[in-house]
Amino acid sequence: MLLKHAKDTAEIWSNLQYEVDGGIGTRAHIGMVVICNDQTLSHEARAMLTIPGVALYESRIGRASPEHRKKPLSVGLLEETFDGLDDALQQINTMRPSDVVALGCTSGAMVVGPQELERLVRNVHPHARVTDPFTAILSALRALGSSRVGFVSPYPREVAEKMIRGMETTGVQVPIAAAFHNPHGLVRLEAPFISPLSISKAVRQVIDSVEVDTVVIACTQIRAAEIIDELEHQTGKTIISSNQAMCWHALRLAKCCDLIRGWGRLFQTELQEP
C-alpha cells in the first residue's frame, strides 16, 4: 500500500511557478549579537522592531561555564565580553550582510569601546553601521536634549561609576545613581528576573530624590521596555533603557525614521549626529 501511495502521489506531481520579492528586510537588515546568558534583549528587541520591512537576525556569544557564572561583575570580566566576536558576526545571517550590527551588552561595550567594536565588526561586515547600548544611550541623551540624568543599574559601583563618567562626557550631569543590590546573591545573574514593578519603584525613587529630566536604566538584562511609556506619562520625565536606546539607534542608523508610539519619547525622536 505504501508503494502504491508513493506512485500515485508522483503521478499528480507538478512544478509551480513563483515570483521573488525583497523578503522580510526590504527596508533594513539589523544584525544583533546577544550575550549567551541574556534573557531579555531578544524578547524586547523583537517587540520594538516589529516594523514592516525591518528584519532582525541575531547570534549569541559568550561562555556559560559554572566557574564563569560565579564571578562577580568587574571591569576585568567585562573586557572578555566580546571574545569570539568574529564567529558570532559570521552567524548572524549568511544570506545577506547586515545594514546595521548591534552588539548587546551595555557595560561590556563601554569597557571595550566603540572604536574597537566598530573595527571588529567591519572585519566581517565592512559596510555595516555599528551600535551598542552604551553608544546608543549617549546618542539618545544628545537627541533628547537631556541635561540632568538619574542612573539606575544592577552594576557594582566600579562599573557604574565608569559608565557615569562616560555619560558625563556628553555634557550631562548625573547627580544621582542607584543600584539594585542583593547581599546574598549575584545581581548580574538575577538581573533578568528583577520585576518591572521593582524597576518602576527604583526610577520613582531616583526622581523623588533629586531634580532630573531623564532617567537612564542601564543593562540589557533589565526588563524596562514595557514600562517606559507609562512611567514617562506618570512622572513627566524622559526614560531611557539600554534595549530601547539600542533598538532606536539601530533603526535610525538604518535610515528608518518612523516615529513610533508605545516605547517612550525616544522612539519619536530623530537622530542627532555628533
ChimeraX commands (.cxc) that place a marker at each C-alpha (Angstrom):
marker #1 position 0.00,0.00,0.00 radius 0.5
marker #1 position 2.83,2.42,0.82 radius 0.5
marker #1 position 4.47,1.82,-2.54 radius 0.5
marker #1 position 1.19,2.30,-4.36 radius 0.5
marker #1 position 0.54,5.58,-2.45 radius 0.5
marker #1 position 4.00,6.89,-3.35 radius 0.5
marker #1 position 3.42,6.03,-7.01 radius 0.5
marker #1 position 0.01,7.72,-7.02 radius 0.5
marker #1 position 1.47,10.85,-5.47 radius 0.5
marker #1 position 4.24,11.04,-8.04 radius 0.5
marker #1 position 1.69,10.82,-10.85 radius 0.5
marker #1 position 0.00,14.08,-9.78 radius 0.5
marker #1 position 3.18,15.99,-9.02 radius 0.5
marker #1 position 3.55,19.35,-10.79 radius 0.5
marker #1 position 6.05,22.22,-10.88 radius 0.5
marker #1 position 4.84,25.58,-9.54 radius 0.5
marker #1 position 5.82,28.96,-10.90 radius 0.5
marker #1 position 6.73,31.69,-8.40 radius 0.5
marker #1 position 7.89,35.28,-8.10 radius 0.5
marker #1 position 10.52,36.65,-5.73 radius 0.5
marker #1 position 10.49,39.90,-3.77 radius 0.5
marker #1 position 12.79,41.57,-1.30 radius 0.5
marker #1 position 12.00,39.21,1.56 radius 0.5
marker #1 position 11.42,40.37,5.12 radius 0.5
marker #1 position 14.04,43.11,5.21 radius 0.5
marker #1 position 13.01,45.34,2.33 radius 0.5
marker #1 position 13.95,48.43,4.33 radius 0.5
marker #1 position 16.75,47.22,6.61 radius 0.5
marker #1 position 18.56,44.17,7.89 radius 0.5
marker #1 position 19.63,44.59,11.52 radius 0.5
marker #1 position 22.06,42.06,12.91 radius 0.5
marker #1 position 22.33,41.65,16.66 radius 0.5
marker #1 position 24.87,39.85,18.83 radius 0.5
marker #1 position 23.39,38.82,22.17 radius 0.5
marker #1 position 25.33,37.63,25.22 radius 0.5
marker #1 position 24.71,33.91,25.76 radius 0.5
marker #1 position 23.02,34.30,29.15 radius 0.5
marker #1 position 20.87,37.32,28.22 radius 0.5
marker #1 position 17.20,36.60,28.93 radius 0.5
marker #1 position 15.71,39.95,27.94 radius 0.5
marker #1 position 17.25,41.66,24.92 radius 0.5
marker #1 position 15.95,39.28,22.24 radius 0.5
marker #1 position 12.39,39.49,23.56 radius 0.5
marker #1 position 12.34,43.27,23.88 radius 0.5
marker #1 position 14.14,43.89,20.59 radius 0.5
marker #1 position 11.66,41.78,18.63 radius 0.5
marker #1 position 8.79,43.68,20.23 radius 0.5
marker #1 position 10.25,47.10,19.46 radius 0.5
marker #1 position 11.50,46.26,15.96 radius 0.5
marker #1 position 8.27,44.73,14.68 radius 0.5
marker #1 position 8.16,47.22,11.83 radius 0.5
marker #1 position 7.18,46.37,8.24 radius 0.5
marker #1 position 10.28,45.94,6.10 radius 0.5
marker #1 position 12.73,45.67,9.02 radius 0.5
marker #1 position 14.37,42.29,9.54 radius 0.5
marker #1 position 16.16,41.35,12.77 radius 0.5
marker #1 position 18.65,38.49,12.82 radius 0.5
marker #1 position 20.76,37.53,15.80 radius 0.5
marker #1 position 23.51,35.29,17.07 radius 0.5
marker #1 position 24.85,34.55,20.55 radius 0.5
marker #1 position 28.27,34.99,22.07 radius 0.5
marker #1 position 29.99,34.13,25.34 radius 0.5
marker #1 position 30.75,31.40,27.83 radius 0.5
marker #1 position 28.40,29.76,30.27 radius 0.5
marker #1 position 30.75,27.61,32.38 radius 0.5
marker #1 position 29.90,27.22,36.10 radius 0.5
marker #1 position 33.19,28.91,37.03 radius 0.5
marker #1 position 32.39,31.92,34.84 radius 0.5
marker #1 position 28.90,32.26,36.29 radius 0.5
marker #1 position 30.26,32.51,39.84 radius 0.5
marker #1 position 32.44,35.51,39.10 radius 0.5
marker #1 position 31.16,38.92,40.22 radius 0.5
marker #1 position 30.88,41.60,37.57 radius 0.5
marker #1 position 34.03,43.67,37.18 radius 0.5
marker #1 position 35.81,45.76,34.57 radius 0.5
marker #1 position 38.26,42.89,34.10 radius 0.5
marker #1 position 35.47,40.41,33.43 radius 0.5
marker #1 position 33.80,42.81,31.01 radius 0.5
marker #1 position 36.95,43.04,28.92 radius 0.5
marker #1 position 36.23,39.44,27.85 radius 0.5
marker #1 position 32.65,40.15,26.77 radius 0.5
marker #1 position 33.24,40.10,23.02 radius 0.5
marker #1 position 35.84,37.34,22.84 radius 0.5
marker #1 position 34.90,35.26,19.79 radius 0.5
marker #1 position 33.01,38.11,18.14 radius 0.5
marker #1 position 34.14,37.15,14.62 radius 0.5
marker #1 position 32.34,33.80,14.80 radius 0.5
marker #1 position 29.19,35.38,16.22 radius 0.5
marker #1 position 29.14,38.02,13.50 radius 0.5
marker #1 position 29.50,35.42,10.75 radius 0.5
marker #1 position 26.49,33.54,12.08 radius 0.5
marker #1 position 24.08,36.47,12.11 radius 0.5
marker #1 position 22.84,35.91,8.57 radius 0.5
marker #1 position 24.77,34.05,5.89 radius 0.5
marker #1 position 22.35,35.10,3.12 radius 0.5
marker #1 position 22.84,38.86,3.30 radius 0.5
marker #1 position 25.18,41.30,5.09 radius 0.5
marker #1 position 23.64,43.42,7.83 radius 0.5
marker #1 position 22.98,47.13,7.26 radius 0.5
marker #1 position 23.43,47.73,11.00 radius 0.5
marker #1 position 25.10,45.49,13.59 radius 0.5
marker #1 position 24.05,45.98,17.22 radius 0.5
marker #1 position 26.23,44.49,19.96 radius 0.5
marker #1 position 24.14,43.70,23.03 radius 0.5
marker #1 position 25.99,44.38,26.25 radius 0.5
marker #1 position 25.92,47.85,27.79 radius 0.5
marker #1 position 28.78,47.55,30.26 radius 0.5
marker #1 position 30.89,45.32,28.03 radius 0.5
marker #1 position 30.61,47.75,25.13 radius 0.5
marker #1 position 31.55,50.63,27.42 radius 0.5
marker #1 position 34.71,48.85,28.57 radius 0.5
marker #1 position 35.83,47.62,25.14 radius 0.5
marker #1 position 34.99,50.94,23.48 radius 0.5
marker #1 position 33.00,51.87,20.36 radius 0.5
marker #1 position 36.03,52.36,18.11 radius 0.5
marker #1 position 37.38,48.88,18.83 radius 0.5
marker #1 position 33.93,47.31,18.44 radius 0.5
marker #1 position 33.42,49.04,15.11 radius 0.5
marker #1 position 36.81,47.80,13.94 radius 0.5
marker #1 position 35.92,44.22,14.90 radius 0.5
marker #1 position 32.54,44.39,13.18 radius 0.5
marker #1 position 33.96,45.89,9.98 radius 0.5
marker #1 position 36.30,42.90,9.67 radius 0.5
marker #1 position 33.22,40.79,8.93 radius 0.5
marker #1 position 30.61,43.32,7.82 radius 0.5
marker #1 position 32.71,46.01,6.12 radius 0.5
marker #1 position 29.78,48.24,5.16 radius 0.5
marker #1 position 27.61,47.93,8.29 radius 0.5
marker #1 position 26.84,50.76,10.69 radius 0.5
marker #1 position 27.59,49.73,14.27 radius 0.5
marker #1 position 25.89,50.42,17.57 radius 0.5
marker #1 position 25.80,49.10,21.12 radius 0.5
marker #1 position 23.66,50.01,24.15 radius 0.5
marker #1 position 26.14,52.44,25.69 radius 0.5
marker #1 position 26.82,54.27,22.44 radius 0.5
marker #1 position 23.07,54.36,21.85 radius 0.5
marker #1 position 22.40,55.80,25.31 radius 0.5
marker #1 position 24.87,58.61,24.64 radius 0.5
marker #1 position 23.19,59.27,21.30 radius 0.5
marker #1 position 19.76,59.23,22.96 radius 0.5
marker #1 position 20.82,61.75,25.61 radius 0.5
marker #1 position 22.04,64.06,22.86 radius 0.5
marker #1 position 18.92,63.64,20.71 radius 0.5
marker #1 position 16.58,64.25,23.64 radius 0.5
marker #1 position 18.49,67.26,24.94 radius 0.5
marker #1 position 18.91,65.73,28.40 radius 0.5
marker #1 position 20.90,67.74,30.93 radius 0.5
marker #1 position 20.35,66.24,34.41 radius 0.5
marker #1 position 20.26,62.47,34.44 radius 0.5
marker #1 position 19.49,59.86,37.08 radius 0.5
marker #1 position 21.15,56.48,36.69 radius 0.5
marker #1 position 19.71,53.06,37.64 radius 0.5
marker #1 position 21.56,49.78,37.10 radius 0.5
marker #1 position 22.42,46.36,38.54 radius 0.5
marker #1 position 26.15,47.17,38.33 radius 0.5
marker #1 position 28.72,47.25,41.10 radius 0.5
marker #1 position 29.99,50.73,41.91 radius 0.5
marker #1 position 33.25,50.32,39.94 radius 0.5
marker #1 position 31.34,49.62,36.72 radius 0.5
marker #1 position 28.54,52.13,37.37 radius 0.5
marker #1 position 30.91,55.00,38.08 radius 0.5
marker #1 position 32.89,54.29,34.90 radius 0.5
marker #1 position 29.65,54.39,32.92 radius 0.5
marker #1 position 28.52,57.59,34.59 radius 0.5
marker #1 position 31.84,59.28,33.75 radius 0.5
marker #1 position 31.32,58.21,30.16 radius 0.5
marker #1 position 27.84,59.72,30.12 radius 0.5
marker #1 position 29.14,62.98,31.54 radius 0.5
marker #1 position 31.46,63.35,28.55 radius 0.5
marker #1 position 28.35,64.33,26.56 radius 0.5
marker #1 position 27.88,67.35,28.83 radius 0.5
marker #1 position 25.09,65.96,31.01 radius 0.5
marker #1 position 25.18,65.99,34.80 radius 0.5
marker #1 position 24.47,62.78,36.72 radius 0.5
marker #1 position 23.59,63.95,40.24 radius 0.5
marker #1 position 22.17,60.63,41.43 radius 0.5
marker #1 position 22.80,56.93,40.86 radius 0.5
marker #1 position 21.12,53.86,42.34 radius 0.5
marker #1 position 21.99,50.18,42.03 radius 0.5
marker #1 position 19.98,47.03,42.61 radius 0.5
marker #1 position 21.63,45.07,45.38 radius 0.5
marker #1 position 21.35,41.61,46.93 radius 0.5
marker #1 position 23.83,40.85,49.73 radius 0.5
marker #1 position 23.10,37.12,49.39 radius 0.5
marker #1 position 23.41,36.64,45.63 radius 0.5
marker #1 position 24.98,37.81,42.37 radius 0.5
marker #1 position 22.87,40.60,40.94 radius 0.5
marker #1 position 24.32,40.02,37.47 radius 0.5
marker #1 position 22.64,36.60,37.44 radius 0.5
marker #1 position 19.39,37.87,38.95 radius 0.5
marker #1 position 19.10,41.00,36.79 radius 0.5
marker #1 position 16.72,39.47,34.19 radius 0.5
marker #1 position 14.38,38.41,36.98 radius 0.5
marker #1 position 14.08,41.82,38.65 radius 0.5
marker #1 position 10.40,42.60,38.30 radius 0.5
marker #1 position 9.18,45.56,36.23 radius 0.5
marker #1 position 7.47,46.80,39.41 radius 0.5
marker #1 position 10.83,46.92,41.21 radius 0.5
marker #1 position 12.35,48.76,38.26 radius 0.5
marker #1 position 9.49,51.26,38.27 radius 0.5
marker #1 position 9.91,51.85,42.02 radius 0.5
marker #1 position 13.64,52.40,41.55 radius 0.5
marker #1 position 13.05,55.01,38.86 radius 0.5
marker #1 position 10.49,56.80,41.01 radius 0.5
marker #1 position 12.87,56.78,43.97 radius 0.5
marker #1 position 15.53,58.47,41.86 radius 0.5
marker #1 position 13.07,61.04,40.53 radius 0.5
marker #1 position 11.78,61.81,44.04 radius 0.5
marker #1 position 15.29,62.26,45.42 radius 0.5
marker #1 position 16.84,64.79,43.05 radius 0.5
marker #1 position 15.63,67.03,40.24 radius 0.5
marker #1 position 16.40,65.30,36.94 radius 0.5
marker #1 position 14.91,65.49,33.47 radius 0.5
marker #1 position 15.92,61.98,32.39 radius 0.5
marker #1 position 16.49,58.58,33.98 radius 0.5
marker #1 position 18.77,56.01,32.32 radius 0.5
marker #1 position 18.13,52.34,33.14 radius 0.5
marker #1 position 21.29,50.50,32.11 radius 0.5
marker #1 position 21.81,46.79,31.31 radius 0.5
marker #1 position 20.28,44.71,28.52 radius 0.5
marker #1 position 19.05,42.16,31.05 radius 0.5
marker #1 position 16.70,44.66,32.74 radius 0.5
marker #1 position 13.05,44.33,31.64 radius 0.5
marker #1 position 12.27,48.02,31.32 radius 0.5
marker #1 position 10.90,48.48,27.80 radius 0.5
marker #1 position 7.29,47.66,28.71 radius 0.5
marker #1 position 7.13,50.26,31.50 radius 0.5
marker #1 position 8.86,53.22,29.82 radius 0.5
marker #1 position 5.83,54.78,28.17 radius 0.5
marker #1 position 3.68,54.65,31.31 radius 0.5
marker #1 position 6.49,55.94,33.53 radius 0.5
marker #1 position 7.05,58.90,31.25 radius 0.5
marker #1 position 3.37,59.79,31.28 radius 0.5
marker #1 position 3.11,59.46,35.06 radius 0.5
marker #1 position 6.34,61.22,36.04 radius 0.5
marker #1 position 6.79,63.75,33.26 radius 0.5
marker #1 position 10.42,62.62,32.91 radius 0.5
marker #1 position 12.20,61.06,29.97 radius 0.5
marker #1 position 13.15,57.40,30.47 radius 0.5
marker #1 position 15.90,55.65,28.51 radius 0.5
marker #1 position 16.73,51.95,28.78 radius 0.5
marker #1 position 19.64,50.07,27.22 radius 0.5
marker #1 position 17.47,47.93,24.94 radius 0.5
marker #1 position 15.19,50.77,23.94 radius 0.5
marker #1 position 18.14,53.04,23.11 radius 0.5
marker #1 position 19.95,50.40,21.05 radius 0.5
marker #1 position 16.85,49.47,19.04 radius 0.5
marker #1 position 16.10,53.14,18.37 radius 0.5
marker #1 position 19.71,53.83,17.38 radius 0.5
marker #1 position 19.82,50.80,15.08 radius 0.5
marker #1 position 16.67,51.96,13.31 radius 0.5
marker #1 position 17.96,55.48,12.86 radius 0.5
marker #1 position 21.34,54.27,11.58 radius 0.5
marker #1 position 19.43,52.14,9.07 radius 0.5
marker #1 position 17.64,55.31,7.89 radius 0.5
marker #1 position 14.32,54.16,9.33 radius 0.5
marker #1 position 12.92,57.42,10.68 radius 0.5
marker #1 position 9.48,56.19,11.72 radius 0.5
marker #1 position 8.05,57.99,14.76 radius 0.5
marker #1 position 6.68,55.08,16.77 radius 0.5
marker #1 position 4.41,55.31,19.81 radius 0.5
marker #1 position 4.44,52.97,22.78 radius 0.5
marker #1 position 8.16,52.84,23.55 radius 0.5
marker #1 position 8.73,56.26,25.06 radius 0.5
marker #1 position 9.69,59.69,23.75 radius 0.5
marker #1 position 12.91,58.40,22.29 radius 0.5
marker #1 position 11.11,56.43,19.56 radius 0.5
marker #1 position 9.50,59.70,18.46 radius 0.5
marker #1 position 12.85,61.47,18.24 radius 0.5
marker #1 position 15.21,61.96,15.32 radius 0.5
marker #1 position 18.88,61.08,15.48 radius 0.5
marker #1 position 21.24,63.97,16.16 radius 0.5
marker #1 position 24.68,63.22,14.75 radius 0.5
marker #1 position 27.57,64.43,16.95 radius 0.5
marker link #1:1,2 radius 0.2
marker link #1:2,3 radius 0.2
marker link #1:3,4 radius 0.2
marker link #1:4,5 radius 0.2
marker link #1:5,6 radius 0.2
marker link #1:6,7 radius 0.2
marker link #1:7,8 radius 0.2
marker link #1:8,9 radius 0.2
marker link #1:9,10 radius 0.2
marker link #1:10,11 radius 0.2
marker link #1:11,12 radius 0.2
marker link #1:12,13 radius 0.2
marker link #1:13,14 radius 0.2
marker link #1:14,15 radius 0.2
marker link #1:15,16 radius 0.2
marker link #1:16,17 radius 0.2
marker link #1:17,18 radius 0.2
marker link #1:18,19 radius 0.2
marker link #1:19,20 radius 0.2
marker link #1:20,21 radius 0.2
marker link #1:21,22 radius 0.2
marker link #1:22,23 radius 0.2
marker link #1:23,24 radius 0.2
marker link #1:24,25 radius 0.2
marker link #1:25,26 radius 0.2
marker link #1:26,27 radius 0.2
marker link #1:27,28 radius 0.2
marker link #1:28,29 radius 0.2
marker link #1:29,30 radius 0.2
marker link #1:30,31 radius 0.2
marker link #1:31,32 radius 0.2
marker link #1:32,33 radius 0.2
marker link #1:33,34 radius 0.2
marker link #1:34,35 radius 0.2
marker link #1:35,36 radius 0.2
marker link #1:36,37 radius 0.2
marker link #1:37,38 radius 0.2
marker link #1:38,39 radius 0.2
marker link #1:39,40 radius 0.2
marker link #1:40,41 radius 0.2
marker link #1:41,42 radius 0.2
marker link #1:42,43 radius 0.2
marker link #1:43,44 radius 0.2
marker link #1:44,45 radius 0.2
marker link #1:45,46 radius 0.2
marker link #1:46,47 radius 0.2
marker link #1:47,48 radius 0.2
marker link #1:48,49 radius 0.2
marker link #1:49,50 radius 0.2
marker link #1:50,51 radius 0.2
marker link #1:51,52 radius 0.2
marker link #1:52,53 radius 0.2
marker link #1:53,54 radius 0.2
marker link #1:54,55 radius 0.2
marker link #1:55,56 radius 0.2
marker link #1:56,57 radius 0.2
marker link #1:57,58 radius 0.2
marker link #1:58,59 radius 0.2
marker link #1:59,60 radius 0.2
marker link #1:60,61 radius 0.2
marker link #1:61,62 radius 0.2
marker link #1:62,63 radius 0.2
marker link #1:63,64 radius 0.2
marker link #1:64,65 radius 0.2
marker link #1:65,66 radius 0.2
marker link #1:66,67 radius 0.2
marker link #1:67,68 radius 0.2
marker link #1:68,69 radius 0.2
marker link #1:69,70 radius 0.2
marker link #1:70,71 radius 0.2
marker link #1:71,72 radius 0.2
marker link #1:72,73 radius 0.2
marker link #1:73,74 radius 0.2
marker link #1:74,75 radius 0.2
marker link #1:75,76 radius 0.2
marker link #1:76,77 radius 0.2
marker link #1:77,78 radius 0.2
marker link #1:78,79 radius 0.2
marker link #1:79,80 radius 0.2
marker link #1:80,81 radius 0.2
marker link #1:81,82 radius 0.2
marker link #1:82,83 radius 0.2
marker link #1:83,84 radius 0.2
marker link #1:84,85 radius 0.2
marker link #1:85,86 radius 0.2
marker link #1:86,87 radius 0.2
marker link #1:87,88 radius 0.2
marker link #1:88,89 radius 0.2
marker link #1:89,90 radius 0.2
marker link #1:90,91 radius 0.2
marker link #1:91,92 radius 0.2
marker link #1:92,93 radius 0.2
marker link #1:93,94 radius 0.2
marker link #1:94,95 radius 0.2
marker link #1:95,96 radius 0.2
marker link #1:96,97 radius 0.2
marker link #1:97,98 radius 0.2
marker link #1:98,99 radius 0.2
marker link #1:99,100 radius 0.2
marker link #1:100,101 radius 0.2
marker link #1:101,102 radius 0.2
marker link #1:102,103 radius 0.2
marker link #1:103,104 radius 0.2
marker link #1:104,105 radius 0.2
marker link #1:105,106 radius 0.2
marker link #1:106,107 radius 0.2
marker link #1:107,108 radius 0.2
marker link #1:108,109 radius 0.2
marker link #1:109,110 radius 0.2
marker link #1:110,111 radius 0.2
marker link #1:111,112 radius 0.2
marker link #1:112,113 radius 0.2
marker link #1:113,114 radius 0.2
marker link #1:114,115 radius 0.2
marker link #1:115,116 radius 0.2
marker link #1:116,117 radius 0.2
marker link #1:117,118 radius 0.2
marker link #1:118,119 radius 0.2
marker link #1:119,120 radius 0.2
marker link #1:120,121 radius 0.2
marker link #1:121,122 radius 0.2
marker link #1:122,123 radius 0.2
marker link #1:123,124 radius 0.2
marker link #1:124,125 radius 0.2
marker link #1:125,126 radius 0.2
marker link #1:126,127 radius 0.2
marker link #1:127,128 radius 0.2
marker link #1:128,129 radius 0.2
marker link #1:129,130 radius 0.2
marker link #1:130,131 radius 0.2
marker link #1:131,132 radius 0.2
marker link #1:132,133 radius 0.2
marker link #1:133,134 radius 0.2
marker link #1:134,135 radius 0.2
marker link #1:135,136 radius 0.2
marker link #1:136,137 radius 0.2
marker link #1:137,138 radius 0.2
marker link #1:138,139 radius 0.2
marker link #1:139,140 radius 0.2
marker link #1:140,141 radius 0.2
marker link #1:141,142 radius 0.2
marker link #1:142,143 radius 0.2
marker link #1:143,144 radius 0.2
marker link #1:144,145 radius 0.2
marker link #1:145,146 radius 0.2
marker link #1:146,147 radius 0.2
marker link #1:147,148 radius 0.2
marker link #1:148,149 radius 0.2
marker link #1:149,150 radius 0.2
marker link #1:150,151 radius 0.2
marker link #1:151,152 radius 0.2
marker link #1:152,153 radius 0.2
marker link #1:153,154 radius 0.2
marker link #1:154,155 radius 0.2
marker link #1:155,156 radius 0.2
marker link #1:156,157 radius 0.2
marker link #1:157,158 radius 0.2
marker link #1:158,159 radius 0.2
marker link #1:159,160 radius 0.2
marker link #1:160,161 radius 0.2
marker link #1:161,162 radius 0.2
marker link #1:162,163 radius 0.2
marker link #1:163,164 radius 0.2
marker link #1:164,165 radius 0.2
marker link #1:165,166 radius 0.2
marker link #1:166,167 radius 0.2
marker link #1:167,168 radius 0.2
marker link #1:168,169 radius 0.2
marker link #1:169,170 radius 0.2
marker link #1:170,171 radius 0.2
marker link #1:171,172 radius 0.2
marker link #1:172,173 radius 0.2
marker link #1:173,174 radius 0.2
marker link #1:174,175 radius 0.2
marker link #1:175,176 radius 0.2
marker link #1:176,177 radius 0.2
marker link #1:177,178 radius 0.2
marker link #1:178,179 radius 0.2
marker link #1:179,180 radius 0.2
marker link #1:180,181 radius 0.2
marker link #1:181,182 radius 0.2
marker link #1:182,183 radius 0.2
marker link #1:183,184 radius 0.2
marker link #1:184,185 radius 0.2
marker link #1:185,186 radius 0.2
marker link #1:186,187 radius 0.2
marker link #1:187,188 radius 0.2
marker link #1:188,189 radius 0.2
marker link #1:189,190 radius 0.2
marker link #1:190,191 radius 0.2
marker link #1:191,192 radius 0.2
marker link #1:192,193 radius 0.2
marker link #1:193,194 radius 0.2
marker link #1:194,195 radius 0.2
marker link #1:195,196 radius 0.2
marker link #1:196,197 radius 0.2
marker link #1:197,198 radius 0.2
marker link #1:198,199 radius 0.2
marker link #1:199,200 radius 0.2
marker link #1:200,201 radius 0.2
marker link #1:201,202 radius 0.2
marker link #1:202,203 radius 0.2
marker link #1:203,204 radius 0.2
marker link #1:204,205 radius 0.2
marker link #1:205,206 radius 0.2
marker link #1:206,207 radius 0.2
marker link #1:207,208 radius 0.2
marker link #1:208,209 radius 0.2
marker link #1:209,210 radius 0.2
marker link #1:210,211 radius 0.2
marker link #1:211,212 radius 0.2
marker link #1:212,213 radius 0.2
marker link #1:213,214 radius 0.2
marker link #1:214,215 radius 0.2
marker link #1:215,216 radius 0.2
marker link #1:216,217 radius 0.2
marker link #1:217,218 radius 0.2
marker link #1:218,219 radius 0.2
marker link #1:219,220 radius 0.2
marker link #1:220,221 radius 0.2
marker link #1:221,222 radius 0.2
marker link #1:222,223 radius 0.2
marker link #1:223,224 radius 0.2
marker link #1:224,225 radius 0.2
marker link #1:225,226 radius 0.2
marker link #1:226,227 radius 0.2
marker link #1:227,228 radius 0.2
marker link #1:228,229 radius 0.2
marker link #1:229,230 radius 0.2
marker link #1:230,231 radius 0.2
marker link #1:231,232 radius 0.2
marker link #1:232,233 radius 0.2
marker link #1:233,234 radius 0.2
marker link #1:234,235 radius 0.2
marker link #1:235,236 radius 0.2
marker link #1:236,237 radius 0.2
marker link #1:237,238 radius 0.2
marker link #1:238,239 radius 0.2
marker link #1:239,240 radius 0.2
marker link #1:240,241 radius 0.2
marker link #1:241,242 radius 0.2
marker link #1:242,243 radius 0.2
marker link #1:243,244 radius 0.2
marker link #1:244,245 radius 0.2
marker link #1:245,246 radius 0.2
marker link #1:246,247 radius 0.2
marker link #1:247,248 radius 0.2
marker link #1:248,249 radius 0.2
marker link #1:249,250 radius 0.2
marker link #1:250,251 radius 0.2
marker link #1:251,252 radius 0.2
marker link #1:252,253 radius 0.2
marker link #1:253,254 radius 0.2
marker link #1:254,255 radius 0.2
marker link #1:255,256 radius 0.2
marker link #1:256,257 radius 0.2
marker link #1:257,258 radius 0.2
marker link #1:258,259 radius 0.2
marker link #1:259,260 radius 0.2
marker link #1:260,261 radius 0.2
marker link #1:261,262 radius 0.2
marker link #1:262,263 radius 0.2
marker link #1:263,264 radius 0.2
marker link #1:264,265 radius 0.2
marker link #1:265,266 radius 0.2
marker link #1:266,267 radius 0.2
marker link #1:267,268 radius 0.2
marker link #1:268,269 radius 0.2
marker link #1:269,270 radius 0.2
marker link #1:270,271 radius 0.2
marker link #1:271,272 radius 0.2
marker link #1:272,273 radius 0.2
marker link #1:273,274 radius 0.2
view
